[in-house]
Structure formats: C-alpha cells, structure tokens
C-alpha cells in the first residue's frame, strides 16, 4: 500500500525532472491525458517520436516539447495486431531511438513512457542511462486490442524495466496482471478533468442553438451524439444500427480516423446509406470543441464493442451536463452508476442501445435528474488535482529508491475505486472479473 505520508503527491514530484515519451504527434486519448499529466512538471519535457498536432497543442500550452527527427519507418509499421516478424524488423529503429532518448535521459530524474512503443524505447534508454522508468498504461492488454506477441512483449518489458505501471482504470490494471504483469508494481489513477466554467442559462441555450445551426440540425430535434475516433472497435456501426431502430432520433458522429484506419469513415457512411439513416446522421469530422457539441445534444452515446480502458468521453459528457449511455465493459463500469449517473448497456447490442435511446427520448425529467447527479459525481471524482496527486505519489515511489529489480514481493492489496483512493495497488488478477455487484448493469437495460 502507499503510505499516507508518501512524499506529498504532486507537490513533491512536480519539481522532478521528468522526460515524458510518446510515440505519436496525433491527438488520441492517451495524448490528451498526457497533456494534463505534464502540467505541474515545470522542469518536465515531452519527447515525441513523430510530429503532428499534439506537438502544436503542447507548445501552445507552454510545455517544453521536442520531436526526434528521422523517427520513421519500421517502428510505425508495428501495429497492435502485429506479430514477431514486424517487431524484429523494428529492432534497429528502436535502438536508434533509444540511443537518442538515453542521451536526454541522463540529465533527467525519470523517464515516463506514455505508450507501448514509448515503453520499448524507454526501457532500452533506461538501461543505458540508468534512469528509472514509469509506464502509463492506457490500453487493455488482451486479444480484443493486441496480438498475443505484443501483449507478451509489453508485459515482459514492463516487469523487467518499470519501477511502476500506472493504469488508467482497474479494468486496465486487471488485464495487465492477467497477462502476467506484476501486481505489486501497478497503481490505478483515473484521469482528471477541468470542471466546466460557469455558463448562464441564456448563454447555454443560445450556444446550443448555434451549434445545431452550424451542423445543420433542427433546433427541436432529438439528438444522440457519438464522440470518439473512428475505429471498428469504437462501435460507431452499433450506434448507426441503433439509430435505425429509433426513427425520431438524429445522430451526430464526432471524430476522425487515426493510426491508419482511414477506411472506417467510408464504411460507416456506406452503412448509414444501407440502413436508411443517411439523411439524419451528420459526420462532423475532427472537432476541437466536442464539449460544446455534447452540451447541445440530448444524449451522448458510448458504444465500444471491446472493453474500453477508461472512457474519457463518458466523463466529458457528464461534465457537459448531458445524459450518457455507455457500453458496460472496462472503464465505463467504474465511471457510471447505472440508473443514477447514467445508463449501461451490453456492448455490441444495437437493440439494447436503441431501447435506451428511446427511453431517454420519452423520459426527459429522468434524464435531467441523471445528468445533474452525473455532473456532480464527475466534478467530485475525476478532478485534475486528484490525478496530479495520484501520479505524483507514483513518481515519488519510483524515485524513492525502491528499485524494481530488487523490490521484495508483497501481497497486493485490494483494488479500491479511484473515488475513494486515487492511487491504489492492484488486487488479485481475478478480483471482480465477473462482477455481479450493484455496479454491474441490470437486465432492465434490455427492456
């Protein structure tokens, strides 16, 4: 367990010289999380292996950021589903990157890997520079998301090289341990979010109408919105099939494809035509203001077909004051209290999702009550201060002399919800794996 006096959290760690590593310049969920993570580290620096809008965003924030030149080629061709051959082909590039990172790491206190590829590079650089390494795990390591070879590689490297692994949810942590990861190294820290600023009722109503007008949506339409990058497992197809069952609903699909999945949008548009919903679905593309669109919607839908590591969109919808329905797998089960702060439905079930969309449409008073409870809950549980304190404690642990190679094995403590303790060691791998508690979705979701 983390001692109550474990170095003072963010206040203690924020003076550390931390070199944050990320493989991409694209704006994915892990990158948006890293943007918030680096904020307190005035002596920190972000090192990217590719250029893109993420670098520009960090620079606008005033964060020191550098892109390693020439980091292209075989490493980018290693995908989540890749096997050993692709990994071996990327070996020379990994070594080149590691040499460049190790030179920079020598003048820092800690390496902080924010992705799997960053983990591999960071582990090699950590050995060369003798700089401790922490890995922030934003993914569920399992067959729904990664090849067996990639899972084995990531877990083996993490066990050998990382002093600590930060998991973005208990679901992510359980998957890591189930894949062979060391439970005594894992700490669960949920993401934090800035609270919404005060907005008067008149201003909110005016902005709602302005957003709808901009998107070509009728001011009185019932709008269900799906926000997230376009990807097969994100379940936009499930959303479209659900909309086909709710003729009175207009759908917004907010987001773009990333990471080589650019065929997804044409496939979704084709599906919308075949389902006969093309005339009441708007594809907005990438937006810098998803919160405004959520606030202008009547319902936000999360419909991932595989377990979501955390579910940033779910919390963002709660903070926007819009009711949310989420797939009951992974992180969203830790976020949504079914029937009190939102609704949960079985993943990959268009009929169940359609029933919930129609239920929301027919019960506006219930929806307002849930949205108010959800906003209050999100403001209490998912704060930037809690996240910074949690990550600060983990970094303090990693810098506290407890080297992974020589650490004594201890019995992992029980998983605690981040609402009760932002940082917690992980429980046994199978704890809560088949949770039938009150946090689990109830069968009336299918009614």
Secondary structure, DSSP 8 states (H G I E B T S, - for coil): ---TTSTTHHHHHTTS-EEEEES-SS--HHHHHHHHHHTT-TT-EEEESS-SHHHHHHHHHT--EEE-TT--SGGGG--TT--HHHHHHTHHHHHHHHHHHHHHHTTSSEEEE-SHHHHHHHHHHHHHHT-EEEEEE-S--STTTS-HHHHHHHHHHHHHH-SEEEESSHHHHHHHHHTT--GGGEEE----B-------HHHHHHHHHHHHHHHT--TT-EEEEEES---GGGTHHHHHHHHTT-TTEEEEEE----TT-THHHHHHHHHHHHHT-GGGEEEEES-S-HHHHHHTSSEEE---SS-BSS-HHHHHHHHHT--EEEESSBTHHHH--BTTTBEEE-TT-HHHHHHHHHHHHH-HHHHHHHHHHHHHHHHHHSBHHHHHHHHHHHHHHHTTT--GGG-----------TTT-SS-B---TTTTTT--STTS--GGGG-
